[in-house]
Amino acid sequence: MLNGQCSDWRDVFSGIPQRSVLGPLLFLIHINDIDEYVGGKILKFADDTKICHKIRSDDDITNLESGLCNLVSWSKERQMLYNVEK
C-alpha cells in the first residue's frame, strides 16, 4: 500500500529452487573468501564451518580467539549469521 492505494497480488519468481545445482554453487561462491578472514585451518562442508587449531601455548589460544572474532565479523558483514546453538 502506498498513499492509500493498494496494488493487486502478483506471483513473485525469485530465489533459487531447492535441489538445484545453482543453489550450492552460488553458496560456495558467496563463502569463498572466508579462509582469508580466519587466518587458520578452516573446514567447510555444505553449510557447516569449523575452525581447527592445535592448542600448545597461550599464543595458540589467542590466535583461535582472533579467528573466531574474524569469523563473526565476516558473517555479520555478509548478513549470514551462524547458529551457535548447533
C-alpha positions as MATLAB code, in Angstrom:
seq = 'MLNGQCSDWRDVFSGIPQRSVLGPLLFLIHINDIDEYVGGKILKFADDTKICHKIRSDDDITNLESGLCNLVSWSKERQMLYNVEK';
ca = [
       0.000    0.000    0.000;
       1.313    3.420   -0.939;
      -0.538    6.700   -0.428;
      -3.747    4.823    0.315;
      -3.583    2.841   -2.939;
      -3.317   -0.936   -2.822;
      -1.943   -2.943   -5.733;
      -3.110   -6.388   -6.821;
      -1.289   -9.510   -5.654;
       1.226  -10.965   -8.111;
       3.335  -14.113   -8.088;
       6.993  -13.352   -7.448;
       9.579  -15.628   -9.013;
      12.861  -15.113   -7.215;
      15.392  -17.044   -5.234;
      16.995  -20.370   -6.026;
      14.894  -23.516   -6.459;
      15.532  -26.267   -3.909;
      17.534  -29.310   -5.055;
      19.174  -27.324   -7.840;
      22.820  -27.262   -8.855;
      22.825  -23.470   -8.894;
      21.975  -23.012   -5.187;
      25.028  -24.813   -3.754;
      27.282  -23.234   -6.399;
      26.165  -19.714   -5.507;
      26.592  -20.510   -1.798;
      30.187  -21.666   -2.391;
      30.934  -18.510   -4.355;
      29.430  -16.429   -1.539;
      31.626  -18.002    1.171;
      34.747  -18.407   -0.981;
      36.796  -15.756    0.863;
      36.062  -16.966    4.400;
      39.509  -18.628    4.683;
      41.252  -15.270    4.256;
      39.433  -13.800    7.265;
      40.050  -16.617    9.724;
      43.809  -16.990    9.332;
      43.918  -20.643   10.361;
      42.743  -24.022    9.199;
      39.051  -23.983    8.386;
      36.872  -26.887    7.303;
      33.749  -26.279    5.220;
      31.136  -28.821    4.222;
      27.783  -27.772    2.823;
      26.589  -25.170    5.343;
      28.872  -26.254    8.210;
      32.064  -24.395    9.130;
      34.720  -25.460   11.627;
      37.938  -23.773   12.728;
      40.740  -26.181   13.638;
      43.688  -25.219   15.850;
      46.120  -27.205   17.946;
      46.491  -25.534   21.323;
      50.037  -25.772   22.641;
      50.532  -22.322   24.089;
      48.778  -19.132   25.126;
      49.567  -17.699   21.679;
      47.588  -20.550   20.101;
      44.598  -19.660   22.286;
      44.898  -16.010   21.272;
      45.084  -16.986   17.576;
      41.985  -19.176   17.890;
      40.038  -16.409   19.619;
      41.128  -13.958   16.936;
      39.999  -16.362   14.218;
      36.601  -16.738   15.881;
      36.195  -12.961   16.156;
      37.148  -12.582   12.485;
      34.633  -15.273   11.540;
      31.849  -13.446   13.389;
      32.804  -10.153   11.695;
      32.829  -11.874    8.299;
      29.363  -13.335    8.871;
      27.899  -10.009   10.042;
      29.291   -8.169    7.009;
      27.553  -10.682    4.748;
      24.376  -10.880    6.860;
      24.892  -14.621    7.207;
      24.881  -15.281   10.941;
      25.912  -18.586   12.470;
      23.610  -20.774   14.523;
      25.765  -21.134   17.631;
      23.200  -23.496   19.197;
      24.205  -26.188   16.693;
];
